Amino acid sequence: MNVALGTLPAEPDQQNEDFAAAAPGAAVLLDGAGVAGAETGCVHGIAWFSSTLGGLLLGNIAQDPARPLTGCLADALRGVRSLHEDTCDLTYRASPTSTVVAVRVGGGALEYLVLGDSTLLLAGQDGKTTAVTDDRLDQVGKQLRAPVDRLPTGTPEHAAALAQYRDDLTGLRNRPGGFWIAGPEPRAAEHALTGTVPLETLASVTLLSDGATRLDVLVDEMEARFRLIGMRGGAGPDAVLTSDVWGLPEKARPVPVVVVVDEVAELFLAASKDDEKRRDAMVTKLIRLAQLGRAAGIYLEVCGQRFGAELGRGATMLRAQLTGRVCHRVNDETSANMALGDIAPEAALAATRIPAERPGVAVVGDSSGGWSRVRSPHLTLEDAAAVCRDTSGLIPVLPRLDPFRPVVPQPSAAPVVQPATRPVTG
């Protein structure tokens, strides 16, 4: 069995609030979480909480192979509570918390536990991968976030709505109808996702924090493609000297990938310290994909109403890496400059002069400084759906992304209609 561990703090000068460790036949991953700007009531901090809980949990799992993982986690939570309940006020709603992913091998099976928005990837011997993830936080967040999304980023109203969102979300932590995460209450362990998988069906197991799922897989895919380019450039009769995938022979060339980020402002929305850490990690990976992905056949498209510095750290740097721009009609020059100001000032001015009665008109430009007005043909939703149906058989083979492929229900077979019998007449 080969085991590899990797974790980094959100910032070089900060404590690492994640914890990853392994023992013979067991592994744990914890992603510490808090609420941005809120008093925690704990003198130790999030990093201490996640590492202490992780150490106790791994010890419980290794010492008692027959005990269910939920029991091991509940005991670990009690142990952490006993270590700081005399020095810290654990009644604070923003007390330190952590997601938990744990696995244990025994009896020819893999036992797993997932609590909070981290992910367990189970890669099968058949080439298929299953993602086990707890999405209750995302579901609750979507229900509460509507008032925030309706307001312009950077306004006092948006800031007030965001503060209310944070407060409401914190109030639903470890509550029925809300979401569950490891914190002061051991009963949270009872609400973890658990299961077992036969070992013989597995090729590998990966424990991922919430900031290390789709984008990490895309970065891995990009790096694998660069390795392919490097190997093809070696000595031998089949050597190919190329700096990108398009110089590879067609049979060896990986399929292009287009990554679409819609409503980019939501990506920068942070309701907690955990959200801020996740946002920073995602933006860093997006910048890397934007800088290097084209040579690997991976293209990044980012969409949003406003895409400026007020979104948060990294927004301007990410925008600078997007060399092609499309700007539809805007009501103010500031929004136009966000899209086209560094391409050509006159292009930004042209975007503000698109008539409201001319839908589909946009100004496009690139890093060369060239720009033009274009108009796309009208395409109804029905027509778009028909195109998707007609081309659904062209879905490419991308094993790394299989865990994130949406499950499309297959239409049931049409019932066989038996012809009505008729009396024989002669």
Backbone hydrogen bonds, N-H to C=O, Kabsch-Sander energy under -0.5 kcal/mol:
donor,donor_aa,acceptor,acceptor_aa,energy
14,Q,11,E,-1.9
17,E,15,Q,-0.7
19,F,30,L,-2.6
21,A,28,V,-2.0
23,A,26,A,-2.5
26,A,23,A,-2.7
27,A,103,V,-1.9
28,V,21,A,-2.6
29,L,101,V,-2.5
30,L,19,F,-3.1
31,D,99,T,-0.9
32,G,17,E,-2.2
32,G,30,L,-0.5
33,A,97,T,-3.0
36,A,34,G,-0.5
38,A,35,V,-2.0
49,F,45,G,-1.8
50,S,46,I,-2.6
51,S,47,A,-2.2
52,T,48,W,-2.5
53,L,49,F,-2.5
54,G,50,S,-2.4
55,G,51,S,-2.2
56,L,52,T,-2.2
57,L,53,L,-2.6
58,L,54,G,-2.5
59,G,55,G,-2.0
60,N,56,L,-2.3
61,I,57,L,-2.5
62,A,58,L,-2.3
63,Q,59,G,-2.1
64,D,60,N,-1.7
67,R,64,D,-1.5
72,C,68,P,-1.8
73,L,69,L,-2.4
74,A,70,T,-2.4
75,D,71,G,-2.3
76,A,72,C,-1.9
77,L,73,L,-2.6
78,R,74,A,-2.1
79,G,75,D,-2.3
80,V,76,A,-2.3
81,R,77,L,-2.3
82,S,78,R,-2.3
83,L,79,G,-1.0
83,L,80,V,-0.6
84,H,80,V,-0.9
84,H,81,R,-0.9
85,E,81,R,-1.7
88,C,84,H,-2.1
89,D,41,G,-2.5
90,L,88,C,-1.0
92,Y,89,D,-1.1
95,S,92,Y,-1.4
97,T,33,A,-2.2
98,S,182,A,-2.0
99,T,31,D,-2.0
100,V,115,L,-3.0
101,V,29,L,-2.2
102,A,113,L,-2.4
103,V,27,A,-2.4
104,R,111,E,-2.3
105,V,25,G,-3.0
106,G,109,A,-2.3
109,A,106,G,-1.2
110,L,197,V,-3.2
111,E,104,R,-3.2
111,E,109,A,-0.6
112,Y,195,G,-2.7
113,L,102,A,-2.2
114,V,193,L,-2.6
115,L,100,V,-2.9
118,S,116,G,-2.1
119,T,208,L,-2.9
120,L,132,V,-2.5
121,L,206,T,-3.1
122,L,120,L,-0.5
122,L,130,T,-3.1
123,A,121,L,-0.7
123,A,204,S,-2.2
124,G,122,L,-0.6
124,G,128,K,-3.6
125,Q,201,T,-2.5
127,G,124,G,-1.7
130,T,122,L,-2.5
132,V,120,L,-3.1
132,V,130,T,-0.6
133,T,131,A,-0.6
134,D,116,G,-0.7
134,D,118,S,-0.9
135,D,133,T,-0.8
139,Q,135,D,-2.3
140,V,136,R,-2.3
141,G,137,L,-2.7
142,K,138,D,-2.3
143,Q,139,Q,-1.4
144,L,140,V,-1.6
145,R,141,G,-1.6
148,V,145,R,-0.7
149,D,145,R,-2.3
150,R,146,A,-1.4
151,L,148,V,-1.4
155,T,152,P,-1.4
159,A,155,T,-2.2
160,A,156,P,-2.3
161,A,157,E,-2.4
162,L,158,H,-2.5
163,A,159,A,-2.1
164,Q,160,A,-2.0
165,Y,161,A,-2.3
166,R,162,L,-2.4
167,D,163,A,-2.0
168,D,164,Q,-2.8
169,L,165,Y,-2.7
170,T,166,R,-2.4
171,G,167,D,-1.8
172,L,168,D,-0.7
172,L,169,L,-1.0
173,R,170,T,-1.4
174,N,179,F,-3.3
175,R,172,L,-1.1
175,R,179,F,-0.6
178,G,175,R,-2.5
179,F,172,L,-1.7
182,A,98,S,-1.8
188,A,185,E,-1.6
189,A,186,P,-1.9
190,E,187,R,-1.3
191,H,188,A,-1.6
192,A,189,A,-1.4
193,L,114,V,-3.2
195,G,112,Y,-1.5
197,V,110,L,-2.0
199,L,108,G,-2.2
201,T,198,P,-1.5
202,L,199,L,-1.9
203,A,123,A,-3.7
204,S,123,A,-1.5
206,T,121,L,-2.4
208,L,119,T,-3.2
208,L,206,T,-0.5
212,A,209,S,-1.9
217,V,213,T,-2.3
218,L,214,R,-2.4
219,V,215,L,-2.5
220,D,216,D,-2.5
221,E,217,V,-2.4
222,M,218,L,-2.3
223,E,219,V,-2.5
224,A,220,D,-2.4
225,R,221,E,-1.9
226,F,222,M,-1.9
227,R,223,E,-2.0
228,L,224,A,-1.9
229,I,225,R,-2.2
230,G,226,F,-2.3
231,M,227,R,-2.6
232,R,228,L,-2.2
233,G,229,I,-0.8
233,G,230,G,-0.6
234,G,231,M,-1.4
239,A,236,G,-1.5
240,V,232,R,-3.9
242,T,240,V,-0.9
245,V,295,A,-2.3
247,G,244,D,-1.4
248,L,245,V,-1.5
252,A,249,P,-1.1
253,R,249,P,-1.1
257,V,297,G,-2.7
259,V,257,V,-0.5
259,V,299,Y,-3.6
260,V,258,V,-0.6
261,V,259,V,-0.5
261,V,301,E,-3.1
262,D,260,V,-0.6
264,V,303,C,-2.4
266,E,263,E,-1.9
267,L,263,E,-0.6
267,L,264,V,-0.6
268,F,264,V,-1.1
269,L,266,E,-0.8
274,D,34,G,-1.1
276,E,272,S,-2.3
277,K,273,K,-2.3
278,R,274,D,-2.3
279,R,275,D,-3.1
280,D,276,E,-2.6
281,A,277,K,-2.0
282,M,278,R,-2.5
283,V,279,R,-2.8
284,T,280,D,-2.1
285,K,281,A,-1.9
286,L,282,M,-2.4
287,I,283,V,-2.5
288,R,284,T,-1.9
289,L,285,K,-2.4
290,A,286,L,-2.6
291,Q,287,I,-2.2
292,L,288,R,-2.4
293,G,289,L,-2.4
295,A,292,L,-0.7
296,A,292,L,-0.6
296,A,293,G,-1.1
297,G,294,R,-1.6
298,I,293,G,-2.8
299,Y,257,V,-3.2
299,Y,297,G,-0.5
301,E,259,V,-3.2
303,C,261,V,-3.3
311,L,308,G,-1.8
312,G,309,A,-1.4
315,A,312,G,-1.8
318,L,314,G,-2.4
319,R,315,A,-2.4
320,A,316,T,-2.0
321,Q,317,M,-0.9
321,Q,318,L,-0.9
322,L,318,L,-0.5
322,L,319,R,-1.3
323,T,321,Q,-1.1
325,R,365,G,-2.8
327,C,363,V,-2.7
329,R,361,V,-0.6
330,V,351,A,-0.9
336,A,332,D,-1.4
337,N,333,E,-2.5
338,M,334,T,-1.6
339,A,335,S,-1.2
340,L,336,A,-2.9
341,G,337,N,-1.7
343,I,340,L,-1.7
344,A,340,L,-2.5
347,A,344,A,-0.9
348,A,344,A,-1.4
349,L,345,P,-1.8
350,A,346,E,-2.0
351,A,347,A,-1.6
352,T,348,A,-1.1
353,R,349,L,-0.6
353,R,350,A,-0.9
354,I,351,A,-1.0
358,R,355,P,-1.6
361,V,358,R,-1.3
362,A,374,V,-2.6
363,V,327,C,-2.6
364,V,372,S,-2.7
365,G,325,R,-2.0
366,D,370,G,-1.5
369,G,366,D,-2.0
372,S,364,V,-2.2
374,V,362,A,-2.9
376,S,360,G,-1.9
384,A,380,T,-2.3
385,A,381,L,-2.5
386,A,382,E,-2.0
387,V,383,D,-2.1
388,C,384,A,-2.1
389,R,385,A,-2.3
390,D,386,A,-2.6
391,T,387,V,-1.7
392,S,389,R,-1.0
394,L,391,T,-2.1
395,I,392,S,-1.1
398,L,396,P,-0.8
401,L,398,L,-1.6
402,D,398,L,-0.6
402,D,399,P,-1.1
404,F,401,L,-1.5
405,R,402,D,-1.5
408,V,406,P,-0.7
417,V,415,P,-0.5
418,Q,416,V,-0.7
